[in-house]
C-alpha cells in the first residue's frame, strides 16, 4: 500500500513539514536571484522512526537536490508519476536529484537530516551556457547511491545561513548556489568548464564601480547578479572576472574590506557594537566571529593589544 498522500501545498518546503505531528523541522532561506527564478535551500530533520508518506506536487521546471547530512539507513519506496522504484539506503554525503516536473511520493521509514536545494532549470540553463554547452537534464538513476563530497561541503557551508540568515550576505549565497550548479552539471551532465579558466579581467573603471557599490553603503546587501549588471556581464562571467582581477571571490573580498575598516575604527573609543553596525555586520557577535576567523583574535583583544590606552 502506498498510503495516504499529504495535502497539496504551494511552497517548495511545505511538503517536508506537517504542523500536526512535528515530524520534520524545516528552515528555509531565499537564495540568489538567477535569471527570473528564485533559489531556495531547505533544511530537513526527521526525528522519529516509522512509515510516513510524503508527496511532492510542485510540477515546476526545477530540480530538488537532496544532500544527506546523516545516514538514511533504510531503503525507501518511491513513486515517480505512479511508477515504483526503490531508493537504496543513503549514507551521509550522498545526494539525490528529483526532477520536479514529475509527481514524486516516498515512504520515509527512518530518521534523517538533509539539506534540499531547489534549483530552477533556468539557472542550470544559464550556467551551462556560460560553460559553452546546453542543459538537457541529468544522467541520474534514482535507484543508485551517489556520493558527492563537493555538494556535501557546499551544503554544510550554507547551514549557518539557516540559523543566522542576517549574517549571510547575498554574495555568499550566490557563490554557493553557483558552485553547486557547476558541480552538478560537470558531475552528472558531463559538461567541462573549460571557459572558467580563461577570459578577460574587469577594467579599472569596472573595479572602481564595483568597489563603490560594495563599500559606499555598508547596509546594502548586493547580489552577484546586481554587480554583474553594472559590468554588462552574466553572473558567472562576473564572478570569474572578479576573481581573475582581485584574486578572490566578491564575498571574501568584501569581508576583508569590512575587517580592515573595523581595525581602523578600533583605534578610537567607539563601541564595538557601533563599529559592527558601521562596517556592515549584523551585530557585534557577527563581527566577532568574522574578526576571530580572519585575524585570530577578537576585536576587543586586538584593540587591547594594539591600543592599550584606547
C-alpha positions as CSV (number, residue, x, y, z in Angstrom):
1,X,0.0,0.0,0.0
2,X,1.3,3.4,-0.9
3,X,-0.5,5.1,1.9
4,X,-2.2,8.4,2.2
5,X,-0.6,11.4,0.4
6,X,-0.1,14.7,2.0
7,X,-2.3,17.7,1.2
8,X,-1.0,19.7,-1.8
9,X,0.7,22.9,-0.9
10,X,2.3,25.7,-2.8
11,X,5.7,26.4,-1.3
12,X,8.6,24.0,-2.1
13,X,9.3,23.5,1.5
14,X,5.8,22.7,2.6
15,X,5.8,19.0,1.6
16,X,8.6,18.4,4.1
17,X,6.6,19.5,7.1
18,X,3.4,18.5,8.8
19,X,2.4,21.0,11.5
20,X,0.1,18.5,13.1
21,X,2.7,16.0,14.2
22,X,6.0,17.8,14.1
23,X,7.8,15.1,12.2
24,X,10.2,17.5,10.4
25,X,11.8,20.7,11.4
26,X,12.1,22.9,8.3
27,X,14.1,26.1,7.9
28,X,14.2,28.0,4.6
29,X,16.2,30.8,3.2
30,X,15.7,32.7,0.0
31,X,18.7,32.2,-2.3
32,X,20.2,34.1,-5.1
33,X,18.1,35.6,-7.9
34,X,19.2,33.9,-11.0
35,X,17.7,34.6,-14.4
36,X,14.0,35.1,-13.5
37,X,13.7,32.5,-10.8
38,X,14.4,32.4,-7.1
39,X,16.5,29.7,-5.5
40,X,15.8,28.1,-2.1
41,X,17.5,25.8,0.4
42,X,15.5,23.8,2.9
43,X,16.9,22.0,6.0
44,X,15.0,18.8,6.9
45,X,15.3,17.0,10.2
46,X,13.1,13.9,10.7
47,X,13.4,12.7,14.3
48,X,11.2,9.6,14.5
49,X,11.2,6.1,13.1
50,X,8.2,4.7,11.2
51,X,6.4,4.8,7.9
52,X,5.4,8.3,6.8
53,X,4.4,9.2,3.2
54,X,5.4,12.4,1.7
55,X,4.1,13.7,-1.6
56,X,5.6,16.4,-3.9
57,X,3.1,18.0,-6.3
58,X,5.1,21.1,-7.4
59,X,5.1,20.3,-11.2
60,X,7.7,23.0,-11.7
61,X,10.6,23.2,-14.1
62,X,13.2,22.7,-11.4
63,X,15.2,20.1,-9.6
64,X,15.3,19.3,-5.9
65,X,18.9,18.3,-4.9
66,X,18.9,16.5,-1.6
67,X,22.2,16.3,0.2
68,X,22.2,13.8,3.1
69,X,23.9,15.1,6.2
70,X,23.3,12.0,8.3
71,X,22.8,8.3,7.3
72,X,19.4,7.3,5.9
73,X,19.9,3.7,6.9
74,X,16.8,2.1,5.2
75,X,15.8,1.7,1.6
76,X,12.8,3.8,0.6
77,X,9.9,3.1,-1.7
78,X,9.4,6.0,-4.1
79,X,6.9,6.6,-6.9
80,X,7.6,8.9,-9.9
81,X,4.2,9.7,-11.6
82,X,3.0,6.4,-10.1
83,X,5.9,4.3,-11.3
84,X,7.5,2.4,-8.4
85,X,11.2,2.4,-7.6
86,X,13.3,1.5,-4.6
87,X,15.9,4.1,-3.5
88,X,18.7,2.4,-1.5
89,X,19.9,3.4,2.0
90,X,21.8,6.6,1.8
91,X,24.9,7.4,3.8
92,X,25.9,10.9,4.9
93,X,27.5,12.6,1.9
94,X,25.1,11.0,-0.6
95,X,22.9,13.1,-2.9
96,X,19.6,12.6,-4.7
97,X,18.2,14.5,-7.7
98,X,14.5,14.9,-8.2
99,X,13.0,16.3,-11.4
100,X,10.1,18.3,-10.1
101,X,8.2,18.2,-13.4
102,X,7.0,14.8,-12.1
103,X,4.9,13.9,-9.1
104,X,7.0,12.2,-6.5
105,X,5.9,10.2,-3.5
106,X,8.1,8.5,-1.0
107,X,7.7,6.3,2.1
108,X,10.1,7.6,4.8
109,X,11.0,4.9,7.3
110,X,13.9,6.2,9.3
111,X,15.1,9.5,11.0
112,X,17.5,11.5,8.8
113,X,18.9,15.0,8.3
114,X,19.3,16.6,4.8
115,X,19.6,19.9,3.0
116,X,17.4,20.3,-0.1
117,X,18.3,22.8,-2.8
118,X,15.5,23.8,-5.2
119,X,17.2,24.9,-8.4
120,X,15.1,26.0,-11.5
121,X,16.0,24.8,-14.9
122,X,16.6,28.4,-15.9
123,X,19.5,28.6,-13.5
124,X,21.1,25.4,-14.9
125,X,20.5,26.7,-18.5
126,X,22.4,29.9,-17.7
127,X,25.3,28.1,-16.1
128,X,25.5,25.6,-18.9
129,X,25.7,28.4,-21.5
130,X,28.5,30.0,-19.6
131,X,30.3,26.7,-19.8
132,X,29.8,26.7,-23.5
133,X,27.1,24.0,-23.6
134,X,23.4,23.4,-23.1
135,X,21.4,21.7,-20.3
136,X,19.2,18.8,-21.2
137,X,18.7,17.1,-17.8
138,X,20.8,14.9,-15.6
139,X,22.1,11.4,-16.2
140,X,20.9,10.1,-12.8
141,X,19.4,6.9,-11.6
142,X,17.1,7.2,-8.5
143,X,17.9,3.6,-7.6
144,X,21.6,4.2,-7.1
145,X,23.5,6.0,-4.3
146,X,25.7,8.8,-5.4
147,X,28.4,10.1,-3.1
148,X,29.4,13.7,-3.6
149,X,31.9,15.4,-1.3
150,X,31.7,18.7,-3.2
151,X,27.9,19.0,-2.9
152,X,28.1,18.0,0.7
153,X,30.7,20.6,1.6
154,X,28.6,23.3,-0.1
155,X,25.5,22.1,1.9
156,X,27.4,22.3,5.2
157,X,28.7,25.7,4.2
158,X,25.2,27.1,3.8
159,X,23.8,25.6,7.0
160,X,24.7,28.6,9.2
161,X,22.6,30.8,6.9
162,X,19.6,28.9,8.2
163,X,20.4,29.7,11.8
164,X,21.7,33.2,11.3
165,X,20.3,34.5,8.0
166,X,21.0,38.1,8.8
167,X,24.8,37.3,8.9
168,X,24.9,35.7,5.5
169,X,25.2,38.2,2.6
170,X,23.7,37.5,-0.8
171,X,27.2,37.4,-2.3
172,X,27.9,34.2,-0.2
173,X,24.6,32.6,-1.1
174,X,25.2,33.4,-4.8
175,X,28.6,31.8,-4.6
176,X,27.3,28.6,-3.0
177,X,24.5,28.2,-5.5
178,X,26.7,28.9,-8.5
179,X,29.3,26.4,-7.3
180,X,26.6,23.8,-6.7
181,X,25.1,24.3,-10.2
182,X,28.6,24.0,-11.8
183,X,29.4,20.9,-9.8
184,X,26.1,19.1,-10.8
185,X,26.5,20.0,-14.4
186,X,30.1,18.7,-14.5
187,X,29.4,15.5,-12.5
188,X,26.0,14.5,-13.8
189,X,25.8,16.1,-17.3
190,X,29.4,15.6,-18.4
191,X,30.0,19.3,-19.0
192,X,33.5,20.6,-18.9
193,X,34.2,24.1,-17.5
194,X,36.9,25.0,-20.0
195,X,35.8,28.6,-20.2
196,X,36.1,29.1,-16.5
197,X,39.9,29.2,-16.5
198,X,40.2,31.8,-19.2
199,X,38.7,35.2,-20.1
200,X,39.1,38.9,-19.5
201,X,39.5,40.8,-16.3
202,X,37.5,43.7,-15.1
203,X,38.6,47.1,-16.3
204,X,39.9,49.7,-13.8
205,X,36.6,51.6,-14.3
206,X,34.6,48.5,-13.6
207,X,36.6,47.7,-10.5
208,X,36.0,51.3,-9.2
209,X,32.3,50.9,-9.9
210,X,32.1,47.6,-8.1
211,X,34.0,48.9,-5.1
212,X,31.7,51.9,-4.9
213,X,28.6,49.6,-4.9
214,X,30.1,47.3,-2.2
215,X,31.6,49.9,0.1
216,X,29.6,53.1,-0.1
217,X,26.5,51.7,1.6
218,X,27.6,49.3,4.4
219,X,24.0,48.2,4.9
220,X,23.3,47.3,1.3
221,X,23.1,43.5,0.6
222,X,24.3,43.3,-3.0
223,X,23.9,40.2,-5.1
224,X,26.3,38.9,-7.7
225,X,23.6,39.5,-10.3
226,X,23.3,43.2,-9.4
227,X,27.1,43.7,-9.6
228,X,27.2,41.8,-12.9
229,X,24.6,44.1,-14.4
230,X,26.8,47.0,-13.6
231,X,29.6,45.5,-15.7
232,X,27.3,44.2,-18.5
233,X,28.2,40.6,-17.7
234,X,26.3,37.5,-16.6
235,X,26.6,36.4,-13.0
236,X,29.1,33.6,-13.8
237,X,31.2,35.8,-16.1
238,X,31.4,38.5,-13.5
239,X,32.4,36.1,-10.7
240,X,35.2,34.7,-12.7
241,X,36.4,38.1,-14.0
242,X,36.3,39.4,-10.4
243,X,38.5,36.5,-9.2
244,X,40.9,37.0,-12.0
245,X,41.2,40.7,-11.2
246,X,41.3,40.8,-7.4
247,X,42.4,37.2,-6.6
248,X,39.3,36.2,-4.5
249,X,35.6,36.0,-4.6
250,X,33.4,39.1,-4.1
251,X,32.2,37.8,-0.8
252,X,35.7,37.2,0.6
253,X,36.9,40.5,-0.7
254,X,34.0,42.3,1.0
255,X,34.7,40.6,4.3
256,X,38.4,41.6,4.1
257,X,37.4,45.2,3.5
258,X,35.0,45.2,6.4
259,X,37.5,43.7,8.8
260,X,40.1,46.3,7.6
261,X,37.6,49.1,8.3
262,X,36.8,47.6,11.7
263,X,40.6,47.7,12.6
264,X,40.7,51.4,11.7
265,X,37.7,52.2,13.9
266,X,39.0,50.1,16.8
267,X,41.8,52.7,17.1
268,X,39.3,55.0,18.6
269,X,36.9,54.7,21.5
270,X,33.8,53.9,19.6
271,X,31.9,50.9,21.0
272,X,32.5,47.5,19.2
273,X,28.7,47.2,18.7
274,X,28.6,50.6,16.9
275,X,31.7,49.6,14.8
276,X,30.0,46.3,13.8
277,X,27.0,48.3,12.5
278,X,29.1,50.9,10.7
279,X,31.1,48.2,8.9
280,X,28.1,46.3,7.7
281,X,28.0,43.4,10.2
282,X,24.7,42.1,11.5
283,X,25.7,42.8,15.1
284,X,28.7,42.6,17.5
285,X,28.7,38.8,17.7
286,X,28.8,38.6,13.9
287,X,31.8,41.0,13.7
288,X,33.5,39.0,16.5
289,X,33.1,35.7,14.7
290,X,34.4,37.0,11.4
291,X,37.2,39.0,13.0
292,X,38.3,36.0,15.0
293,X,38.3,33.8,11.9
294,X,40.2,36.4,9.8
295,X,42.6,37.9,12.4
296,X,42.9,35.1,15.0
297,X,41.7,37.3,18.0
298,X,38.5,39.0,18.9
299,X,38.1,42.8,18.2
300,X,38.4,43.5,21.9
301,X,41.6,41.5,22.2
302,X,43.0,43.2,19.1
303,X,42.2,46.6,20.4
304,X,43.7,46.0,23.8
305,X,46.9,44.5,22.3
306,X,47.4,47.3,19.7
307,X,46.0,50.3,21.6
308,X,46.2,49.6,25.3
309,X,45.3,53.2,26.1
310,X,42.2,53.1,24.0
